[in-house]
Amino acid sequence: MFTLDLSLDVVSLTRALVDLPSVSGDERVLADAVEEALRGLDRLDVRRDGDTVVARTTLGRDQRIVLAGHLDTVPIADNLPSHDDGELLYGCGASDMKSGVAVMLRVAHNVVEPVQDLTWIFYDNEEVESSRNGLARLARNDRSLLYGDLAVLLEPTGGVIEAGCQGTLRAAVRTSGHRAHSARSWLGANAIHAAAPILATLEAYPARTVDIDDCTYREGLNAVRITGGVAGNVIPDLCEVEVNFRFAPDRSIEQATEHVREVFRGFDIEITDAAPGALPGLSEPAAGAFIAALEVGVQAKLGWTDVARFAAFGIPAVNFGPGDPNLAHKREEHVRMSTIRESERLLSAHLAGSGT
């Protein structure tokens, strides 16, 4: 059985986590190691739900802070084992988000008497479809474990606070035609050619920019996949353009859906997936206190994260982690060691009540 040593410095712990593969759906070994390490801290109440591990303090504090991070990574792209290059630690998941998980584990090890009660949630299957998400499963099985005055997701933010998140919607926009032999193309109607107006609409789309709580969210509507055709000598009778709409959190899923249908009016459209965004919630007292204590920059989260799941339950949530979001999922994914150390220092000092 793989063993995690929580007494390691946070960079060494990150390296150990990166070198243990945990692609979505294959987190069991890492979840076992996290559970074993946390059970070694007898001051914590540790529970298991599938490959999600939850640890809690029960000190009777007036407030509870939830720290959450996912154990899984995207598929390995010839980027394991990890390696160092000066201040940079390379490897699959280094940025998204094994470094954040390492910070969470070090906080659990070091902060013995937190000023708030703490909950740690290490969950599986974040990088895949929502139906498999371990945090969503935990919410269905025992929602009370998610409750707190503030949730902090250790998603990659480059060591600043990223507030809220965008919503996301995927839609299939389809065109149809009539099959024919490509040598006699005039006898058919080419569905792929008919998709040209869809692509032209996307190319010319005026993305909306919205300021909420001094955080700027920029929307985006883009083709992410196109399929069509059955053979090299057949005029295709069906083409499908998969479109992804990243929308500001002032829109609901229903409003986002209506907008996409309006943009592609006249086409056959099917909404295939959608998740709501989360408003920044920076006016909430617990969020304001967290921001004031850390004294780092605050900006909008351009992307979807599980802060939206907490926001849906009325729990203020922010993103704060050492990884660089611009490096997430890249073959050359890496994290700056100094940012891992500083994230651990800031978070530990705040939760221990010792200042920064």
C-alpha positions as a printed NumPy array, in Angstrom:
array([[  0.   ,   0.   ,   0.   ],
       [  1.267,   3.483,  -0.897],
       [  1.922,   5.626,   2.183],
       [  1.87 ,   9.436,   2.402],
       [  4.183,  11.106,   4.915],
       [  2.449,  14.335,   5.966],
       [  5.577,  15.502,   7.797],
       [  7.293,  16.077,   4.442],
       [  7.673,  19.678,   3.324],
       [  4.858,  20.762,   1.008],
       [  6.964,  20.615,  -2.181],
       [  8.179,  17.083,  -1.444],
       [  4.609,  16.063,  -0.656],
       [  3.436,  17.549,  -3.951],
       [  6.118,  15.564,  -5.777],
       [  4.974,  12.343,  -4.077],
       [  1.349,  13.02 ,  -5.023],
       [  2.211,  13.779,  -8.643],
       [  4.196,  10.558,  -8.942],
       [  1.143,   8.535,  -7.87 ],
       [ -1.09 ,   8.435, -10.985],
       [ -4.774,   9.153, -10.329],
       [ -6.502,   9.692, -13.67 ],
       [-10.263,  10.178, -13.308],
       [-11.885,   6.878, -12.369],
       [ -8.613,   5.458, -11.041],
       [ -8.208,   7.37 ,  -7.769],
       [ -8.566,   4.418,  -5.391],
       [ -4.867,   4.043,  -4.448],
       [ -4.48 ,   7.763,  -3.788],
       [ -7.774,   7.929,  -1.851],
       [ -6.61 ,   4.98 ,   0.284],
       [ -3.325,   6.757,   1.017],
       [ -5.052,  10.029,   1.909],
       [ -7.505,   8.216,   4.183],
       [ -4.715,   6.326,   5.949],
       [ -2.672,   9.498,   6.476],
       [ -5.624,  11.441,   7.888],
       [ -6.663,   8.591,  10.195],
       [ -3.189,   8.894,  11.665],
       [ -4.227,  12.326,  12.986],
       [ -6.438,  11.192,  15.864],
       [ -7.962,  14.648,  16.345],
       [ -9.884,  14.273,  13.067],
       [-13.135,  12.468,  12.32 ],
       [-12.482,  10.692,   8.997],
       [-15.166,   9.279,   6.693],
       [-15.152,   7.641,   3.268],
       [-17.676,   7.832,   0.423],
       [-16.464,   5.825,  -2.563],
       [-13.136,   7.405,  -3.436],
       [-13.952,  10.637,  -1.613],
       [-12.337,  11.172,   1.797],
       [-13.753,  13.637,   4.344],
       [-12.004,  14.715,   7.551],
       [-13.476,  17.075,  10.153],
       [-12.609,  18.759,  13.421],
       [-15.315,  18.935,  16.091],
       [-14.016,  21.616,  18.433],
       [-17.285,  23.516,  18.872],
       [-16.018,  26.654,  17.134],
       [-18.487,  29.365,  16.065],
       [-17.594,  28.956,  12.378],
       [-16.599,  26.142,  10.035],
       [-14.373,  26.458,   6.957],
       [-14.484,  23.766,   4.269],
       [-11.328,  23.034,   2.247],
       [-11.99 ,  20.986,  -0.882],
       [ -9.827,  19.575,  -3.644],
       [-10.059,  16.831,  -6.243],
       [ -7.732,  13.851,  -6.358],
       [ -8.036,  13.08 , -10.066],
       [ -6.112,  14.338, -13.072],
       [ -6.668,  14.368, -16.796],
       [ -5.03 ,  11.495, -18.739],
       [ -1.246,  11.278, -18.546],
       [  0.513,  12.793, -21.562],
       [  4.065,  11.43 , -21.265],
       [  4.468,  13.773, -18.273],
       [  5.209,  11.311, -15.483],
       [  7.253,  10.809, -13.407],
       [  7.695,  14.343, -12.122],
       [ 10.891,  16.287, -12.63 ],
       [ 12.313,  19.591, -11.41 ],
       [ 13.682,  22.458, -13.439],
       [ 14.978,  25.036, -11.008],
       [ 11.942,  26.517,  -9.206],
       [  9.467,  24.554, -11.331],
       [  8.011,  21.121, -10.576],
       [  6.72 ,  19.361, -13.701],
       [  4.27 ,  16.489, -13.97 ],
       [  0.683,  15.475, -14.665],
       [ -1.535,  17.15 , -12.078],
       [  1.237,  19.344, -10.646],
       [ -0.861,  22.447, -11.195],
       [ -4.361,  20.931, -11.35 ],
       [ -4.345,  20.086,  -8.538],
       [ -1.874,  17.87 ,  -6.688],
       [ -0.105,  20.968,  -5.291],
       [ -3.426,  22.165,  -3.85 ],
       [ -4.057,  18.732,  -2.341],
       [ -0.577,  18.839,  -0.778],
       [ -1.384,  22.195,   0.825],
       [ -4.63 ,  20.76 ,   2.219],
       [ -2.81 ,  17.782,   3.705],
       [ -0.111,  19.958,   5.256],
       [ -2.77 ,  22.199,   6.836],
       [ -4.404,  19.083,   8.32 ],
       [ -1.034,  17.995,   9.724],
       [  0.145,  21.375,  11.045],
       [ -2.928,  23.301,  12.22 ],
       [ -3.676,  21.492,  15.478],
       [ -5.865,  24.173,  17.098],
       [ -7.698,  26.015,  14.294],
       [ -9.711,  29.099,  15.203],
       [-12.619,  27.718,  13.162],
       [-13.717,  24.127,  12.85 ],
       [-12.379,  22.7  ,   9.596],
       [-13.609,  20.182,   7.056],
       [-11.337,  18.687,   4.399],
       [-12.927,  17.049,   1.339],
       [-10.684,  15.122,  -1.078],
       [-12.928,  13.93 ,  -3.909],
       [-12.815,  11.905,  -7.091],
       [-13.885,  12.401, -10.722],
       [-13.831,  16.177, -11.026],
       [-12.244,  16.2  , -14.476],
       [-15.047,  14.19 , -16.123],
       [-18.801,  14.463, -16.553],
       [-20.759,  15.906, -13.665],
       [-22.722,  12.696, -13.065],
       [-19.512,  11.014, -11.772],
       [-18.315,  13.903,  -9.601],
       [-17.442,  12.761,  -6.069],
       [-18.468,  16.052,  -4.481],
       [-21.876,  15.825,  -6.135],
       [-22.21 ,  12.234,  -4.903],
       [-21.302,  13.317,  -1.391],
       [-23.934,  16.059,  -1.572],
       [-26.536,  13.443,  -2.49 ],
       [-25.466,  10.978,   0.213],
       [-24.782,  13.351,   3.125],
       [-25.129,  17.022,   2.254],
       [-24.36 ,  18.071,   5.831],
       [-20.692,  17.241,   5.272],
       [-20.478,  20.137,   2.797],
       [-21.901,  22.737,   5.147],
       [-19.775,  25.596,   6.446],
       [-19.555,  29.371,   6.653],
       [-17.066,  29.418,   3.77 ],
       [-15.717,  26.893,   1.282],
       [-12.235,  27.251,  -0.18 ],
       [-11.433,  25.155,  -3.251],
       [ -7.717,  24.63 ,  -3.753],
       [ -8.135,  24.876,  -7.517],
       [ -5.195,  26.413,  -9.403],
       [ -5.305,  30.218,  -9.13 ],
       [ -1.627,  31.126,  -9.1  ],
       [ -1.796,  32.019,  -5.411],
       [ -4.488,  34.685,  -5.734],
       [ -8.174,  34.434,  -4.83 ],
       [-10.504,  33.752,  -7.742],
       [-14.107,  34.509,  -6.917],
       [-17.18 ,  32.691,  -8.162],
       [-17.026,  30.915, -11.491],
       [-18.519,  30.93 , -14.955],
       [-21.392,  28.693, -15.908],
       [-20.932,  26.251, -18.757],
       [-23.296,  24.874, -21.37 ],
       [-22.738,  22.511, -24.28 ],
       [-25.054,  22.274, -27.241],
       [-25.186,  20.262, -30.458],
       [-26.081,  22.467, -33.428],
       [-27.043,  20.289, -36.392],
       [-27.52 ,  20.654, -40.115],
       [-28.999,  18.107, -42.504],
       [-28.629,  17.418, -46.194],
       [-29.156,  14.676, -48.743],
       [-26.73 ,  11.853, -49.542],
       [-25.343,  11.375, -53.015],
       [-22.251,   9.971, -54.697],
       [-19.492,  12.574, -54.552],
       [-18.936,  12.121, -58.301],
       [-22.513,  13.39 , -58.783],
       [-22.627,  15.879, -55.929],
       [-25.305,  18.012, -57.586],
       [-27.778,  15.238, -56.839],
       [-27.285,  15.729, -53.068],
       [-27.119,  18.477, -50.471],
       [-23.955,  18.752, -48.374],
       [-24.714,  19.026, -44.646],
       [-21.122,  20.01 , -43.836],
       [-21.293,  22.936, -46.251],
       [-24.561,  23.931, -44.593],
       [-22.692,  24.343, -41.308],
       [-20.751,  27.334, -42.666],
       [-23.248,  29.875, -41.217],
       [-22.833,  28.294, -37.782],
       [-19.068,  28.784, -37.917],
       [-19.465,  32.319, -39.288],
       [-21.806,  33.16 , -36.402],
       [-19.29 ,  31.853, -33.889],
       [-16.415,  33.728, -35.525],
       [-18.348,  37.01 , -35.34 ],
       [-19.881,  36.43 , -31.898],
       [-19.558,  39.536, -29.664],
       [-18.56 ,  38.124, -26.281],
       [-20.15 ,  39.917, -23.336],
       [-18.   ,  41.245, -20.463],
       [-19.642,  41.626, -17.05 ],
       [-18.344,  43.238, -13.838],
       [-19.695,  41.755, -10.596],
       [-18.211,  42.72 ,  -7.198],
       [-15.267,  44.317,  -9.068],
       [-14.577,  40.963, -10.75 ],
       [-14.636,  40.879, -14.555],
       [-16.182,  37.839, -16.247],
       [-15.71 ,  37.473, -20.007],
       [-18.113,  35.161, -21.774],
       [-17.224,  32.943, -24.7  ],
       [-19.129,  30.936, -27.31 ],
       [-16.995,  28.507, -29.288],
       [-17.091,  25.403, -31.456],
       [-15.209,  22.618, -29.695],
       [-15.949,  19.708, -32.037],
       [-17.435,  19.139, -35.493],
       [-18.504,  15.807, -36.949],
       [-20.021,  14.769, -40.261],
       [-19.573,  12.489, -43.197],
       [-19.79 ,   8.726, -43.675],
       [-17.273,   7.908, -46.404],
       [-14.769,   9.519, -48.726],
       [-17.089,   9.235, -51.715],
       [-20.414,  10.227, -50.124],
       [-21.969,  13.682, -49.825],
       [-22.839,  13.891, -46.096],
       [-26.438,  14.237, -45.013],
       [-25.716,  15.179, -41.38 ],
       [-23.265,  17.516, -39.64 ],
       [-23.059,  18.405, -35.956],
       [-21.149,  21.285, -34.408],
       [-20.626,  20.982, -30.65 ],
       [-20.679,  24.427, -29.076],
       [-19.506,  25.414, -25.596],
       [-20.93 ,  28.547, -23.965],
       [-19.046,  29.894, -20.947],
       [-21.388,  32.419, -19.372],
       [-21.105,  34.961, -16.573],
       [-22.673,  33.988, -13.249],
       [-25.384,  36.637, -13.545],
       [-27.079,  34.321, -16.075],
       [-29.039,  31.242, -15.031],
       [-28.882,  28.018, -17.025],
       [-32.314,  28.854, -18.431],
       [-31.142,  32.289, -19.566],
       [-27.977,  30.836, -21.077],
       [-30.034,  28.224, -22.923],
       [-32.391,  30.87 , -24.278],
       [-29.424,  32.954, -25.45 ],
       [-27.817,  30.053, -27.332],
       [-31.12 ,  29.148, -28.977],
       [-31.525,  32.78 , -30.049],
       [-27.992,  32.961, -31.489],
       [-28.623,  29.806, -33.57 ],
       [-32.27 ,  30.433, -34.375],
       [-33.366,  28.325, -37.337],
       [-30.976,  25.458, -36.609],
       [-31.69 ,  22.133, -34.914],
       [-30.261,  22.556, -31.399],
       [-29.935,  20.092, -28.516],
       [-28.595,  21.162, -25.113],
       [-26.404,  18.259, -24.014],
       [-24.934,  19.49 , -20.722],
       [-25.105,  22.537, -18.457],
       [-23.868,  23.654, -15.046],
       [-24.64 ,  26.969, -13.335],
       [-22.021,  29.528, -12.417],
       [-21.464,  31.012,  -8.968],
       [-21.635,  34.676,  -8.035],
       [-18.502,  36.029,  -6.281],
       [-20.258,  36.404,  -2.914],
       [-17.468,  38.656,  -1.665],
       [-19.861,  40.644,   0.533],
       [-20.406,  37.591,   2.755],
       [-18.621,  38.118,   6.128],
       [-16.632,  34.858,   6.037],
       [-15.432,  35.529,   2.476],
       [-14.531,  39.11 ,   3.345],
       [-12.547,  37.986,   6.385],
       [-10.663,  35.405,   4.321],
       [ -9.756,  37.961,   1.668],
       [ -8.67 ,  40.532,   4.251],
       [ -6.511,  37.99 ,   6.081],
       [ -4.632,  36.653,   3.073],
       [ -3.996,  40.072,   1.479],
       [ -3.577,  38.67 ,  -2.024],
       [ -5.183,  39.733,  -5.288],
       [ -8.825,  38.968,  -6.087],
       [-10.145,  38.304,  -9.583],
       [-12.918,  36.482, -11.407],
       [-12.651,  32.735, -11.989],
       [-12.707,  32.239, -15.746],
       [-13.84 ,  28.647, -15.845],
       [-16.211,  26.368, -13.98 ],
       [-15.277,  24.896, -10.612],
       [-17.125,  23.156,  -7.816],
       [-17.589,  26.46 ,  -5.992],
       [-20.888,  26.381,  -7.884],
       [-22.   ,  23.311,  -5.895],
       [-21.401,  25.131,  -2.62 ],
       [-23.055,  28.307,  -3.899],
       [-26.157,  26.289,  -4.789],
       [-26.486,  25.437,  -1.082],
       [-26.028,  29.075,  -0.047],
       [-22.418,  28.554,   1.09 ],
       [-19.98 ,  31.318,   0.055],
       [-17.046,  29.804,  -1.83 ],
       [-13.786,  30.983,  -3.376],
       [-10.921,  29.406,  -5.287],
       [ -7.392,  29.683,  -3.863],
       [ -4.543,  27.378,  -4.822],
       [ -0.886,  27.384,  -5.844],
       [ -1.245,  25.99 ,  -9.367],
       [ -1.368,  28.137, -12.507],
       [ -4.78 ,  27.761, -14.201],
       [ -3.226,  28.517, -17.584],
       [ -1.083,  25.367, -17.29 ],
       [ -3.89 ,  23.005, -16.292],
       [ -4.219,  19.954, -18.576],
       [ -1.136,  20.859, -20.629],
       [  1.577,  18.344, -21.486],
       [  4.094,  20.787, -19.968],
       [  2.013,  21.249, -16.794],
       [  4.099,  22.531, -13.888],
       [  3.887,  24.528, -10.672],
       [  6.207,  27.06 ,  -9.078],
       [  7.597,  25.725,  -5.8  ],
       [  7.622,  29.117,  -4.083],
       [  3.9  ,  29.508,  -4.767],
       [  3.169,  26.137,  -3.135],
       [  5.12 ,  27.174,  -0.034],
       [  3.466,  30.596,   0.135],
       [ -0.04 ,  29.143,  -0.28 ],
       [  0.633,  26.75 ,   2.596],
       [  2.006,  29.555,   4.759],
       [ -0.92 ,  31.923,   4.156],
       [ -3.628,  29.322,   4.607],
       [ -2.071,  27.75 ,   7.698],
       [ -1.491,  31.097,   9.369],
       [ -5.066,  32.246,   8.753],
       [ -6.664,  29.028,   9.96 ],
       [ -4.408,  28.886,  13.028],
       [ -5.259,  32.505,  13.856],
       [ -1.621,  33.573,  13.837],
       [ -1.9  ,  36.168,  11.065],
       [  0.106,  36.264,   7.838]])
